[in-house]
């Protein structure tokens, strides 16, 4: 998520503060207040963090850890090698499994963020980064997987129907990228 801030003109700076140090503090507080007013859950550190997809290999230990997650059990190790790492400032913090469908649309299979990096907005940012150059995209999310639903919603996706897997009967919500 990229935030833009209002530009301060020279007359604004002279009216607000005459000291550049005080002005710098005021601008930092303004950014924090804007983020708070917008209801952003990300901390300022997470907004500055550099997230990348596929920069490094996904460690085997991470795949095993994800395989034990109740929402991902059975779908991680069976797709070993298809995952793309998610790195934060060069450290692997998770992975996603991108899939290009026959109709040209992209969807994400599993997205996994290690527990100590959760609830910081990284999943939403990765979803936004991944789909930024794709015209269409969607995800299938289990009905009780509220963290994933929140991450896709924060990334600009909208819940659009349900899908029942005929092989195992699992019901998924379909989340589509807003045009």
N, CA and C of each residue as an Amber inpcrd file, in Angstrom:
protein
   537
   0.8390000  -1.1590000   0.0000000   0.0000000   0.0000000   0.0000000
   0.8860000   1.2240000   0.0000000   0.6540000   2.1330000  -0.8910000
   1.4240000   3.3530000  -0.9600000   0.5530000   4.5030000  -0.4880000
   1.0780000   5.2700000   0.4290000   0.3560000   6.4310000   0.9080000
   0.9290000   7.6750000   0.2630000   0.0840000   8.6280000  -0.0480000
   0.5660000   9.9040000  -0.5340000   0.1670000  10.9600000   0.4820000
   1.0040000  11.9330000   0.6230000   0.7900000  12.9580000   1.6150000
   0.6600000  14.3160000   0.9260000  -0.0780000  15.2350000   1.5250000
  -0.2200000  16.5450000   0.9050000   1.1160000  17.2740000   0.8620000
   1.3310000  18.0390000  -0.1930000   2.5390000  18.8230000  -0.3370000
   2.3970000  20.1080000   0.4680000   3.4290000  20.4370000   1.2260000
   3.4220000  21.6850000   1.9800000   4.0930000  22.7570000   1.1420000
   3.4550000  23.8840000   0.9710000   4.0280000  25.0200000   0.2610000
   4.8910000  25.8280000   1.2150000   5.7180000  26.7330000   0.6540000
   6.6260000  27.5060000   1.4960000   5.8770000  28.3440000   2.5140000
   4.7000000  28.8570000   2.1460000   3.9590000  29.6970000   3.0940000
   3.3520000  28.8600000   4.2220000   3.0270000  27.5730000   3.9050000
   2.5360000  26.6870000   4.9550000   3.6150000  26.4640000   6.0130000
   4.8400000  26.2510000   5.5500000   5.9130000  25.9570000   6.4960000
   6.2160000  27.1490000   7.3810000   6.1420000  28.3500000   6.8180000
   6.4410000  29.5230000   7.6430000   5.3160000  29.7900000   8.6350000
   4.0920000  29.4590000   8.2490000   2.9630000  29.6630000   9.1560000
   2.9680000  28.6010000  10.2510000   3.2090000  27.3500000   9.8800000
   3.1470000  26.2520000  10.8530000   4.2910000  26.3510000  11.8600000
   5.5170000  26.4100000  11.3530000   6.6910000  26.4610000  12.2320000
   7.8070000  27.2170000  11.5280000   8.5530000  27.9290000  12.3080000
   9.7000000  28.6030000  11.7160000  10.9430000  27.7330000  11.7710000
  10.9490000  26.7620000  12.6340000  12.1100000  25.8890000  12.7770000
  11.9480000  24.6450000  11.9100000  12.9840000  24.3050000  11.1490000
  12.8990000  23.1120000  10.2940000  12.8020000  21.8410000  11.1200000
  13.4050000  21.8120000  12.2950000  13.3080000  20.6290000  13.1510000
  11.8780000  20.4180000  13.5990000  11.2370000  21.4750000  14.0280000
   9.8410000  21.3540000  14.4300000   8.9660000  20.9620000  13.2500000
   9.2670000  21.4960000  12.0770000   8.4950000  21.1620000  10.8830000
   8.6330000  19.6800000  10.5560000   9.8560000  19.1520000  10.6640000
  10.0530000  17.7310000  10.3940000   9.2550000  16.8820000  11.3650000
   9.2340000  17.2730000  12.6280000   8.4330000  16.5380000  13.6050000
   6.9520000  16.6130000  13.2570000   6.5000000  17.8000000  12.8330000
   5.0920000  17.9900000  12.4820000   4.7080000  17.1240000  11.2830000
   5.5810000  17.0470000  10.2720000   5.2970000  16.2310000   9.0910000
   5.2140000  14.7620000   9.4830000   6.1350000  14.2890000  10.3460000
   6.0820000  12.8990000  10.8010000   4.7850000  12.6260000  11.5440000
   4.3920000  13.5400000  12.4130000   3.1410000  13.3560000  13.1460000
   1.9500000  13.3860000  12.1970000   2.0020000  14.2550000  11.1750000
   0.9120000  14.3240000  10.2010000   0.7670000  12.9910000   9.4820000
   1.8740000  12.3830000   9.0740000   1.8190000  11.0850000   8.4070000
   1.2140000  10.0400000   9.3240000   1.6240000  10.0480000  10.5930000
   1.0840000   9.1010000  11.5500000  -0.4120000   9.3400000  11.7390000
  -0.8260000  10.6020000  11.8420000  -2.2390000  10.9230000  12.0100000
  -3.0560000  10.5120000  10.7950000  -2.5150000  10.7040000   9.5930000
  -3.2150000  10.2910000   8.3700000  -3.4090000   8.7820000   8.3810000
  -2.3460000   8.0430000   8.7100000  -2.4480000   6.5800000   8.7590000
  -3.4800000   6.1530000   9.8000000  -3.4840000   6.8250000  10.9480000
  -4.4510000   6.4930000  11.9970000  -5.8640000   6.8040000  11.5350000
  -6.0590000   7.9650000  10.9200000  -7.3820000   8.3500000  10.4450000
  -7.9050000   7.3950000   9.3750000  -7.0130000   6.8870000   8.5420000
  -7.4230000   5.9570000   7.4940000  -7.6670000   4.5570000   8.0510000
  -7.3350000   4.3540000   9.3010000  -7.5630000   3.0510000   9.9190000
  -6.5730000   2.0000000   9.4620000  -5.3750000   2.4130000   9.0980000
  -4.3830000   1.4490000   8.6270000  -3.8370000   0.6510000   9.7930000
  -3.7510000  -0.6640000   9.6100000  -3.2340000  -1.5120000  10.6800000
  -1.7130000  -1.6140000  10.6190000  -1.1290000  -1.2230000   9.4990000
   0.3140000  -1.3530000   9.3720000   1.0210000  -0.3210000  10.2440000
   2.1090000  -0.7360000  10.8230000   2.9410000   0.2000000  11.5680000
   3.7800000   0.9720000  10.5570000   4.3920000   2.0580000  11.0180000
   5.2530000   2.8190000  10.1120000   6.4180000   1.9650000   9.6370000
   6.9180000   1.0680000  10.5010000   8.0100000   0.1830000  10.0770000
   7.5690000  -0.7170000   8.9340000   6.3470000  -1.2420000   9.0040000
   5.8950000  -2.1330000   7.9420000   5.6720000  -1.3650000   6.6510000
   5.3240000  -0.0740000   6.7450000   5.1470000   0.7170000   5.5320000
   6.4840000   0.9640000   4.8340000   7.5730000   1.0190000   5.6160000
   8.8950000   1.2600000   5.0440000   9.5830000  -0.0290000   4.6080000
   9.1010000  -1.1590000   5.0690000   9.7450000  -2.4420000   4.8060000
   9.7210000  -2.7700000   3.3160000  10.7630000  -3.4390000   2.8700000
  10.8640000  -3.8420000   1.4710000  10.4400000  -5.3050000   1.3260000
   9.2890000  -5.4890000   0.6840000   8.7670000  -6.8360000   0.4420000
   9.0210000  -7.2270000  -1.0030000   9.4420000  -8.4720000  -1.2090000
   9.6770000  -8.9790000  -2.5600000   9.1390000 -10.3940000  -2.6760000
   8.8310000 -10.7620000  -3.9110000   8.3310000 -12.1040000  -4.2020000
   9.3760000 -12.8440000  -5.0280000   9.6990000 -14.0770000  -4.6080000
  10.5810000 -14.9450000  -5.3890000  12.0430000 -14.5990000  -5.3580000
  12.4640000 -13.8110000  -4.3890000  13.8590000 -13.3780000  -4.3190000
  14.7980000 -14.5040000  -3.8720000  14.2990000 -15.4000000  -3.0280000
  15.1270000 -16.4800000  -2.4670000  14.3420000 -17.7820000  -2.5140000
  15.0190000 -18.9210000  -2.3780000  14.3040000 -20.2030000  -2.3090000
  13.4900000 -20.2920000  -1.0150000  12.4150000 -21.0770000  -1.0630000
  11.5900000 -21.2990000   0.1270000  12.2200000 -22.4410000   0.9180000
  12.6050000 -22.1850000   2.1680000  13.2250000 -23.2530000   2.9750000
  12.2550000 -24.4080000   3.2430000  12.7750000 -25.6110000   3.2350000
  11.9840000 -26.8190000   3.5040000  11.2550000 -26.7270000   4.8510000
  11.9400000 -26.1690000   5.8640000  11.3430000 -26.0510000   7.1960000
  10.0820000 -25.1900000   7.1650000  10.0810000 -24.1840000   6.3190000
   8.9240000 -23.2940000   6.1940000   7.7490000 -24.0420000   5.5580000
   8.0270000 -24.8710000   4.5640000   6.9650000 -25.6620000   3.9330000
   6.3460000 -26.6430000   4.9250000   7.1830000 -27.2700000   5.7500000
   6.6920000 -28.2150000   6.7580000   5.8530000 -27.4690000   7.7960000
   6.3110000 -26.3010000   8.2270000   5.5630000 -25.4900000   9.1820000
   4.1860000 -25.1260000   8.6040000   4.1510000 -24.7130000   7.3500000
   2.8940000 -24.3360000   6.7060000   1.9750000 -25.5370000   6.5130000
   2.5520000 -26.6840000   6.2260000   1.7520000 -27.8990000   6.0360000
   0.9660000 -28.2480000   7.3010000   1.4750000 -27.8410000   8.4500000
   0.8030000 -28.1030000   9.7220000  -0.2400000 -27.0480000  10.0860000
  -0.3800000 -26.0200000   9.2710000  -1.4100000 -24.9950000   9.4820000
  -2.7570000 -25.6020000   9.0870000  -3.7970000 -25.4800000   9.9220000
  -5.0820000 -26.1210000   9.6030000  -5.6950000 -25.6700000   8.2720000
  -5.4350000 -24.4500000   7.8450000  -6.0000000 -23.9700000   6.5800000
  -5.1970000 -24.4290000   5.3560000  -3.9910000 -24.9180000   5.5740000
  -3.1370000 -25.3060000   4.4460000  -2.7810000 -26.7910000   4.4240000
  -3.1860000 -27.5140000   5.4210000  -2.8390000 -28.9280000   5.5220000
  -3.2120000 -29.6790000   4.2440000  -2.2190000 -30.3610000   3.6840000
  -2.4480000 -31.1700000   2.4900000  -2.2160000 -30.4500000   1.1740000
  -2.0050000 -29.1400000   1.2060000  -1.8440000 -28.4180000  -0.0620000
  -0.4630000 -27.7940000  -0.2480000   0.3960000 -27.9100000   0.7470000
   1.7160000 -27.2760000   0.6450000   2.7470000 -28.2320000   0.0580000
   2.9800000 -29.3390000   0.7550000   4.0210000 -30.2600000   0.2980000
   3.6490000 -30.9370000  -1.0150000   2.3480000 -31.0730000  -1.2970000
   1.9310000 -31.6700000  -2.5670000   2.2480000 -30.7480000  -3.7470000
   2.4930000 -29.4860000  -3.4880000   2.8320000 -28.5170000  -4.5400000
   4.2550000 -27.9760000  -4.3710000   5.0920000 -28.7560000  -3.7270000
   6.4700000 -28.3440000  -3.4700000   7.1600000 -27.9380000  -4.7690000
   7.8320000 -26.8160000  -4.7290000   8.5280000 -26.3010000  -5.9080000
   7.7310000 -25.2350000  -6.6410000   6.4420000 -25.1310000  -6.3810000
   5.6150000 -24.1160000  -7.0360000   5.5600000 -22.8100000  -6.2400000
   5.9950000 -22.8470000  -4.9800000   5.9120000 -21.6860000  -4.1160000
   6.9750000 -20.6450000  -4.4650000   6.5950000 -19.3830000  -4.2930000
   7.5190000 -18.2520000  -4.4590000   7.7060000 -17.6300000  -3.0810000
   8.9520000 -17.3870000  -2.7210000   9.2250000 -16.8380000  -1.3890000
   8.7080000 -15.4060000  -1.2660000   8.3880000 -15.0460000  -0.0350000
   8.0780000 -13.6660000   0.3310000   9.2070000 -13.2420000   1.2460000
   9.9430000 -12.2060000   0.8400000  11.0460000 -11.7340000   1.6710000
  10.7600000 -10.3260000   2.1680000  11.1950000 -10.0800000   3.3770000
  11.0950000  -8.7730000   4.0170000  12.5110000  -8.3320000   4.3170000
  12.9520000  -7.3020000   3.6180000  14.3210000  -6.8090000   3.7820000
  15.3370000  -7.9500000   3.6780000  15.0880000  -8.8750000   2.7380000
  16.0150000  -9.9710000   2.4650000  15.8130000 -11.2300000   3.2840000
  14.8940000 -11.2270000   4.2400000  14.6410000 -12.3930000   5.0910000
  13.3470000 -13.0570000   4.6320000  13.3890000 -14.3840000   4.4260000
  12.1900000 -15.1210000   4.0030000  11.2130000 -15.1740000   5.1780000
  10.0160000 -14.5940000   4.9680000   8.9990000 -14.5880000   6.0220000
   7.7600000 -15.3890000   5.6180000   7.7590000 -15.9540000   4.4320000
   6.6080000 -16.7210000   3.9860000   6.7200000 -17.0810000   2.5190000
   5.5830000 -17.4830000   1.9470000   5.5520000 -17.8270000   0.5260000
   4.1340000 -17.6780000   0.0040000   4.0220000 -17.6590000  -1.3010000
   2.7240000 -17.7530000  -1.9640000   2.8690000 -18.7040000  -3.1290000
   1.7320000 -19.2800000  -3.5260000   1.7280000 -20.2320000  -4.6290000
   0.8690000 -19.6470000  -5.7490000   1.4970000 -18.9700000  -6.7250000
   0.7200000 -18.3910000  -7.8200000   0.3040000 -19.4560000  -8.8300000
  -0.8630000 -19.2720000  -9.3940000  -1.3540000 -20.2060000 -10.4090000
  -1.9990000 -19.4260000 -11.5400000  -1.5630000 -19.7060000 -12.7710000
  -2.2010000 -19.1060000 -13.9370000  -3.2270000 -20.1050000 -14.4560000
  -4.4640000 -19.6550000 -14.5200000  -5.5580000 -20.5130000 -14.9470000
  -5.6330000 -20.5640000 -16.4750000  -6.3930000 -21.5090000 -17.0010000
  -6.5310000 -21.6940000 -18.4410000  -7.1240000 -20.4860000 -19.1540000
  -7.9400000 -19.7030000 -18.4480000  -8.5550000 -18.5190000 -19.0630000
  -7.6610000 -17.2870000 -18.9680000  -6.4270000 -17.4530000 -18.5030000
  -5.4930000 -16.3370000 -18.4190000  -5.5270000 -15.5880000 -17.0910000
  -6.5060000 -15.8790000 -16.2570000  -6.5710000 -15.2330000 -14.9430000
  -5.5310000 -15.8460000 -14.0140000  -5.0900000 -15.0450000 -13.0700000
  -4.1860000 -15.5200000 -12.0370000  -4.9540000 -15.6880000 -10.7440000
  -4.5360000 -16.6620000  -9.9720000  -5.0560000 -16.7890000  -8.6180000
  -3.9200000 -17.1980000  -7.7130000  -4.1010000 -16.9370000  -6.4500000
  -3.1140000 -17.3870000  -5.4850000  -3.6360000 -18.6600000  -4.8540000
  -2.7600000 -19.6260000  -4.7560000  -3.0810000 -20.8040000  -3.9690000
  -2.7590000 -20.4180000  -2.5360000  -1.9430000 -21.2070000  -1.8860000
  -1.5880000 -20.9260000  -0.4980000  -0.7690000 -19.6490000  -0.3810000
  -1.0870000 -18.8700000   0.6380000  -0.2390000 -17.7530000   1.0680000
   0.0490000 -18.0260000   2.5350000   1.3220000 -18.0020000   2.8820000
   1.6940000 -18.3030000   4.2610000   2.7050000 -17.2680000   4.7410000
   2.4200000 -16.6950000   5.9030000   3.3360000 -15.7750000   6.5790000
   3.6380000 -16.4040000   7.9390000   4.9300000 -16.4870000   8.3010000
   5.2710000 -17.0900000   9.5930000   4.6200000 -16.2890000  10.7180000
   4.2310000 -16.9600000  11.8000000   3.4350000 -16.3160000  12.8550000
   3.9920000 -14.9970000  13.3900000   5.2960000 -14.8950000  13.5820000
   5.8260000 -13.6590000  14.1780000   5.7390000 -12.4440000  13.2550000
   5.4100000 -12.6400000  11.9820000   5.2590000 -11.5230000  11.0440000
   3.8060000 -11.2630000  10.6650000   2.8800000 -11.9530000  11.2960000
   1.4640000 -11.7730000  10.9890000   0.9050000 -10.5240000  11.6620000
  -0.2460000 -10.0800000  11.1610000  -0.9690000  -8.9170000  11.7060000
  -0.1730000  -7.6200000  11.5900000   0.6580000  -7.5250000  10.5720000
   1.4260000  -6.3130000  10.3150000   1.1330000  -5.7470000   8.9220000
   0.1970000  -6.3660000   8.2000000  -0.1650000  -5.8830000   6.8810000
   0.6620000  -6.4410000   5.7370000   1.5980000  -7.3510000   6.0180000
   2.4720000  -7.8710000   4.9650000   1.7110000  -8.7060000   3.9380000
   0.7740000  -9.5300000   4.3660000   0.0250000 -10.3690000   3.4180000
  -0.7500000  -9.4920000   2.4370000  -1.4190000  -8.4690000   2.9340000
  -2.1650000  -7.5560000   2.0440000  -1.2350000  -6.8730000   1.0570000
  -0.0700000  -6.4640000   1.5370000   0.8850000  -5.7950000   0.6370000
   1.4110000  -6.7530000  -0.4200000   1.6870000  -8.0000000  -0.0440000
   2.1660000  -8.9880000  -1.0210000   1.0850000  -9.2690000  -2.0570000
  -0.1540000  -9.3990000  -1.6200000  -1.2650000  -9.6240000  -2.5520000
  -1.3480000  -8.4560000  -3.5270000  -1.2390000  -7.2440000  -3.0140000
  -1.2770000  -6.0490000  -3.8690000  -0.1140000  -6.0540000  -4.8570000
   1.0780000  -6.3830000  -4.3800000   2.2620000  -6.4240000  -5.2590000
   2.0760000  -7.4920000  -6.3390000   1.6630000  -8.6840000  -5.9360000
   1.5260000  -9.7880000  -6.8830000   0.5210000  -9.4730000  -7.9890000
  -0.6180000  -8.9070000  -7.6260000  -1.6760000  -8.6540000  -8.6090000
  -1.5710000  -7.2840000  -9.2890000  -0.5730000  -6.4800000  -8.9460000
  -0.4950000  -5.1100000  -9.4780000  -0.3860000  -5.0510000 -10.9990000
   0.2440000  -6.0280000 -11.6240000   0.3930000  -6.0040000 -13.0830000
  -0.5300000  -7.0150000 -13.7770000  -1.5150000  -7.4940000 -13.0490000
  -2.4470000  -8.4680000 -13.6110000  -3.8320000  -7.8510000 -13.7060000
  -4.4290000  -7.9700000 -14.8810000  -5.7290000  -7.3550000 -15.1140000
  -6.8250000  -8.0060000 -14.2680000  -6.8080000  -9.3280000 -14.2000000
  -7.8130000 -10.0660000 -13.4430000  -7.1210000 -11.0010000 -12.4770000
  -7.8150000 -11.3090000 -11.4040000  -7.2710000 -12.2490000 -10.4560000
  -8.2920000 -12.6010000  -9.4030000  -8.0670000 -13.7340000  -8.7600000
  -8.9850000 -14.1530000  -7.7090000  -8.2900000 -15.1050000  -6.7510000
  -8.9890000 -15.3920000  -5.6620000  -8.5110000 -16.3560000  -4.6720000
  -9.7000000 -17.1540000  -4.1740000  -9.4410000 -18.3870000  -3.7980000
 -10.4480000 -19.2280000  -3.1460000 -10.0290000 -19.3310000  -1.6840000
 -10.9150000 -18.8810000  -0.7860000 -10.5830000 -18.8310000   0.6350000
 -11.6370000 -19.5920000   1.4210000 -11.1840000 -20.4860000   2.2980000
 -12.1220000 -21.2260000   3.1340000 -12.9820000 -20.2510000   3.9320000
 -14.2380000 -20.6460000   4.1280000 -15.1990000 -19.7570000   4.7880000
 -14.7840000 -19.3240000   6.1890000 -14.0120000 -20.1410000   6.8900000
 -13.6170000 -19.7870000   8.2540000 -12.1960000 -19.2190000   8.3420000
 -11.5940000 -18.8870000   7.2120000 -10.2380000 -18.3390000   7.2110000
 -10.3200000 -16.8040000   7.1950000 -10.6580000 -16.2450000   8.3400000
 -10.8820000 -14.8030000   8.4480000  -9.6290000 -13.9630000   8.2210000
  -8.4430000 -14.3970000   8.6620000  -7.2420000 -13.5890000   8.3670000
  -6.9990000 -13.4280000   6.8540000  -7.2050000 -14.4970000   6.0770000
  -7.0210000 -14.3850000   4.6210000  -8.0880000 -13.4930000   4.0020000
  -9.3110000 -13.6180000   4.4800000 -10.3850000 -12.7640000   3.9670000
 -10.0540000 -11.2930000   4.2180000  -9.5540000 -10.9940000   5.4190000
  -9.1830000  -9.6200000   5.7610000  -8.0240000  -9.1410000   4.8780000
  -7.0400000  -9.9950000   4.6580000  -5.8790000  -9.6120000   3.8420000
  -6.3090000  -9.2920000   2.4100000  -7.1630000 -10.1210000   1.8310000
  -7.6210000  -9.8630000   0.4630000  -8.5220000  -8.6360000   0.3990000
  -9.3480000  -8.4520000   1.3990000 -10.1930000  -7.2530000   1.4430000
  -9.3330000  -6.0020000   1.5180000  -8.3160000  -6.0140000   2.3730000
  -7.4090000  -4.8640000   2.4960000  -6.6060000  -4.6270000   1.2280000
  -6.4320000  -5.6680000   0.4150000  -5.6990000  -5.5360000  -0.8490000
  -6.6200000  -5.1230000  -1.9990000  -7.8920000  -4.8620000  -1.7000000
  -8.8100000  -4.3670000  -2.7260000  -9.6370000  -5.4340000  -3.4180000
  -9.6990000  -6.6170000  -2.8630000 -10.5210000  -7.6850000  -3.4300000
 -11.8980000  -7.6490000  -2.7770000 -12.8590000  -8.2560000  -3.4720000
 -14.2200000  -8.2980000  -2.9570000 -14.7300000  -9.7290000  -3.0430000
 -15.4390000 -10.1570000  -1.9870000 -16.0160000 -11.4980000  -1.9770000
 -17.1300000 -11.5450000  -3.0130000 -17.0770000 -12.5750000  -3.8970000
 -17.9960000 -12.6430000  -5.0350000 -18.4450000 -14.0920000  -5.2660000
 -19.2540000 -14.6070000  -4.3640000 -19.7900000 -15.9460000  -4.5390000
 -19.0280000 -17.0000000  -3.7750000 -19.4440000 -18.2450000  -3.9740000
 -18.8140000 -19.3860000  -3.3220000 -18.5290000 -20.4680000  -4.3570000
 -17.6160000 -21.3450000  -3.9950000 -17.2350000 -22.4640000  -4.8470000
 -17.1180000 -23.6930000  -3.9540000 -17.7390000 -24.7810000  -4.3410000
 -17.6320000 -26.0380000  -3.5920000 -16.7690000 -27.0020000  -4.3880000
 -15.6830000 -27.4310000  -3.7700000 -14.7700000 -28.3830000  -4.4000000
 -15.4540000 -29.7440000  -4.4440000 -15.6450000 -30.2750000  -5.6420000
 -16.3690000 -31.5430000  -5.8060000 -15.5730000 -32.7440000  -5.3080000
 -14.2470000 -32.6020000  -5.1970000 -13.4440000 -33.7340000  -4.7520000
 -13.5190000 -33.9550000  -3.2540000 -13.5940000 -32.8700000  -2.4700000
 -13.6090000 -33.0400000  -1.0140000 -14.7610000 -32.3210000  -0.3150000
 -15.5740000 -31.5930000  -1.0610000 -16.7430000 -30.9280000  -0.4900000
 -16.4560000 -29.6420000   0.2690000 -15.2090000 -29.1900000   0.2660000
 -14.8630000 -27.9530000   0.9750000 -15.4860000 -26.7690000   0.2500000
 -16.0960000 -25.8680000   1.0190000 -16.7190000 -24.6700000   0.4660000
 -15.7460000 -23.5050000   0.6100000 -15.5070000 -22.8230000  -0.4900000
 -14.6080000 -21.6810000  -0.5180000 -15.3750000 -20.4230000  -0.8960000
 -14.9500000 -19.3040000  -0.3470000 -15.4380000 -18.0100000  -0.8410000
 -14.5530000 -17.6340000  -2.0120000 -15.1420000 -17.0590000  -3.0440000
 -14.3960000 -16.5690000  -4.1900000 -14.1690000 -15.0780000  -3.9770000
 -12.9070000 -14.6730000  -3.9620000 -12.5470000 -13.2630000  -3.7950000
 -11.9290000 -12.7860000  -5.1010000 -12.5060000 -11.7350000  -5.6890000
 -12.0280000 -11.2300000  -6.9800000 -11.4230000  -9.8350000  -6.8530000
 -10.4410000  -9.6260000  -7.7080000  -9.8050000  -8.3200000  -7.7820000
 -10.8070000  -7.3260000  -8.3450000 -10.9220000  -6.1920000  -7.6770000
 -11.8270000  -5.1530000  -8.1850000 -11.1860000  -4.5150000  -9.4080000
 -11.9920000  -4.2610000 -10.4550000 -11.4190000  -3.6510000 -11.6610000
 -10.9540000  -2.2250000 -11.4490000
